[in-house]
Amino acid sequence: MATDPSVELFAKAIENQMLQTTKIMEEELDEELEKLDKMDEDELERLRVRRLEALKKAQQQKQEWISKGHGEYREIPSERDFFQEVKESKNVVCHFYRDSTFRCKILDKHLAALAKKHIETKFLKLNVEKAPFLCERLRIKVIPTLALVMDGKTKDYVVGFSDLGSTDDFTTETLEWRLGYANVINYSGNLMEPPFQNQKKFGTNITKMEKTIRGKKYDSDSDDD
C-alpha cells in the first residue's frame, strides 16, 4: 500500500521542528557551560556565597513565619486575637465560620491543606458567634466567608462558594487559585486558567467571574481602634 505523500510531508516537518528545537536547547546549554568555564575561582566562590546567603535568608524567613503561627490552620478564640494576628503577618486568610454550617467544614479541609503548602501566609478561623463586632465592621453577612488581609487591611473576601465554581465539590486547587488571584498567597499557576475551567459540571465563565472579582471594592482597616 503506497504511503500518502501528505503524511510523509507532515512527518518530515515534525521531524525538522524537533531537530531545530533540540539544536536550540543544545546551544543554550553550551552557552551556559561556556559561561561557567570562563569563570575564575574567585567568581565561582562569590556565586557560591551568594547562593548560600540566599538559602540562609530563606530559612530565616521560614523560621520567622513559623514563630508567628504560619504553617498550620488555627482557630483563634476572639476578635481581639484577630487584630493581633493580622498585625504580626503581612498576609492572612481568616475563615469566619459557624459550627452549624456544613459548608464551613468543607472549607476547613481545604484551608488545612493550603496552610501547610503556603507557609508565607497565615491561615486562621474565627467563630462568628464570638466576633459580633468584627463581623459588623467587616460587613460579613454570609457564612462561610474568607477575609483576605494584606498589610493589616482586608483587601478581598471569598463569600460562600460562588468564586469557587458554585459547588460543594470544588478542589483545593480551585481555592488556591482564588487566593492566588487575590495575591494573598504566592501562586505558581496560571491565573488565567482556573482549575475548574475544564470541569464542565461547574459551568463557570472565567471572564464573568474575573469581572465580578475585580468589581468588588474592599479596603477595610483591620487595625484595632
C-alpha positions in Angstrom: 0.0 0.0 0.0 1.5 3.4 -1.1 2.2 6.0 1.6 0.2 9.2 1.3 2.7 11.9 0.2 0.9 14.5 2.5 1.5 12.2 5.5 5.2 11.9 4.7 5.5 15.6 4.3 3.8 16.3 7.6 6.1 13.7 9.4 9.1 15.3 7.8 8.0 18.8 9.0 7.5 17.5 12.6 11.0 15.8 12.5 12.6 19.0 11.3 10.9 21.0 14.0 12.0 18.6 16.7 15.6 18.8 15.4 15.5 22.6 15.4 14.2 22.7 19.0 16.9 20.2 20.1 19.5 22.3 18.4 18.3 25.5 20.2 18.3 23.7 23.6 21.9 22.4 23.0 23.1 25.9 22.0 21.6 27.4 25.2 23.2 24.7 27.3 26.5 25.2 25.6 26.3 28.9 26.3 25.7 28.3 30.0 28.6 25.8 30.2 30.8 28.3 28.4 30.0 31.0 31.0 30.9 28.6 33.8 34.1 27.6 32.1 35.1 31.3 31.8 34.5 32.0 35.5 37.7 32.0 37.6 37.8 30.6 41.1 37.0 33.9 42.7 33.9 34.4 40.6 32.7 30.8 41.4 33.3 31.4 45.1 31.3 34.6 45.0 28.5 32.8 43.2 28.6 30.0 45.9 28.5 32.6 48.7 25.5 34.4 47.2 23.6 31.2 46.9 24.4 30.2 50.5 23.3 33.6 51.7 20.0 33.3 49.7 19.3 29.9 51.2 20.2 31.2 54.7 17.8 34.1 54.3 15.0 31.9 53.1 15.4 29.6 56.0 15.4 32.5 58.5 12.2 33.8 56.9 10.6 30.4 57.2 11.5 30.2 60.9 10.1 33.7 61.4 6.8 32.7 59.8 6.6 29.5 61.9 7.2 31.5 65.1 4.2 33.7 64.2 1.9 30.7 63.7 2.2 30.1 59.9 2.3 26.6 58.5 -0.9 25.4 60.3 -4.6 26.2 60.2 -5.5 27.6 63.6 -8.6 28.7 65.4 -8.4 31.9 67.3 -10.6 32.4 70.4 -11.8 36.0 70.0 -12.0 39.0 67.7 -9.3 40.8 69.8 -6.9 37.9 68.8 -7.8 38.6 65.2 -6.4 42.2 65.4 -3.2 41.0 67.0 -2.7 38.2 64.4 -3.1 40.4 61.4 -0.7 43.0 62.8 2.0 40.3 63.0 1.8 39.0 59.5 1.7 40.5 56.0 -0.7 38.0 54.5 -3.6 36.5 56.4 -6.6 34.3 55.4 -9.3 34.2 58.1 -12.3 31.9 57.8 -15.4 33.3 59.5 -17.4 30.2 60.3 -20.3 28.8 62.3 -20.4 25.3 63.8 -23.8 24.5 62.3 -22.9 25.5 58.8 -21.9 22.4 56.8 -20.0 24.3 54.1 -17.6 25.7 56.8 -16.4 22.1 57.3 -15.8 21.8 53.6 -13.6 24.9 53.7 -11.8 23.6 56.8 -10.4 20.6 54.9 -9.0 22.8 52.0 -7.6 25.5 54.2 -5.7 23.0 56.4 -4.0 21.7 53.3 -3.2 25.1 51.9 -1.8 26.3 55.3 0.9 23.6 55.1 1.7 24.4 51.5 1.7 28.2 51.7 3.8 28.9 54.8 4.2 32.5 53.6 0.5 33.2 54.6 -1.2 32.8 57.9 -4.4 30.7 57.9 -7.0 31.3 60.7 -10.6 30.6 61.6 -12.9 32.5 63.9 -16.4 31.6 65.1 -18.7 34.4 64.1 -20.7 34.0 67.4 -17.6 35.1 69.2 -16.9 38.1 67.0 -20.1 40.2 66.5 -18.3 43.5 66.4 -15.7 42.3 63.9 -18.4 40.7 61.6 -20.3 44.0 61.6 -17.2 46.0 61.0 -16.1 43.8 58.1 -19.7 43.5 56.8 -19.7 39.7 57.0 -23.2 38.5 56.4 -22.8 35.2 54.5 -21.3 32.2 56.2 -18.7 30.9 55.3 -16.7 34.0 54.4 -12.9 34.2 54.0 -11.4 37.6 54.8 -8.2 38.1 52.9 -6.0 40.5 54.8 -2.8 42.1 53.5 -0.7 44.6 55.4 -3.3 44.9 58.1 -6.2 45.7 55.8 -8.9 43.5 54.5 -8.5 43.7 50.7 -10.8 41.0 49.5 -13.4 38.4 50.5 -14.4 35.0 49.3 -18.1 34.9 50.1 -19.7 31.4 50.0 -18.6 29.3 47.1 -19.7 31.5 44.2 -16.0 32.2 43.3 -15.1 28.5 43.6 -17.3 27.1 40.8 -20.6 27.4 42.8 -20.3 23.8 44.0 -19.6 22.0 47.2 -17.2 19.7 45.3 -14.6 22.3 44.4 -10.9 21.2 44.7 -8.2 22.5 46.9 -6.5 23.8 43.7 -9.6 25.9 42.9 -9.4 27.6 46.3 -5.7 28.0 45.9 -6.3 29.7 42.5 -8.8 32.1 44.1 -6.4 33.1 46.9 -3.7 33.5 44.3 -5.9 35.8 42.3 -6.2 38.0 45.4 -2.4 37.9 45.7 -2.7 36.7 49.3 -0.5 33.7 48.6 2.4 33.0 46.2 0.6 31.3 43.4 2.8 29.5 40.8 0.0 28.5 38.4 -1.7 30.4 35.5 -4.2 32.8 36.9 -5.9 33.0 33.5 -6.6 29.2 33.7 -8.5 28.4 36.9 -8.6 24.6 37.7 -12.3 24.3 37.2 -12.3 25.6 33.6 -12.0 22.1 32.2 -14.7 20.6 34.5 -17.9 21.1 32.6 -20.2 20.4 35.6 -19.0 23.7 37.1 -20.1 25.7 34.0 -18.4 28.9 35.3 -17.5 31.6 32.8 -14.0 32.8 33.8 -14.4 36.2 32.1 -17.6 36.8 34.0 -16.0 35.7 37.3 -12.9 37.9 36.8 -15.1 40.9 36.2 -17.1 40.1 39.4 -13.9 39.7 41.5 -12.3 42.8 40.1 -15.5 44.8 40.5 -15.6 44.2 44.3 -14.4 47.2 46.3 -12.9 46.2 49.6 -10.4 48.0 51.7 -11.3 47.7 55.4 -8.9 48.8 58.0 -8.3 45.8 60.3 -6.4 47.6 62.9 -7.9 47.9 66.3 -9.1 51.4 67.3 
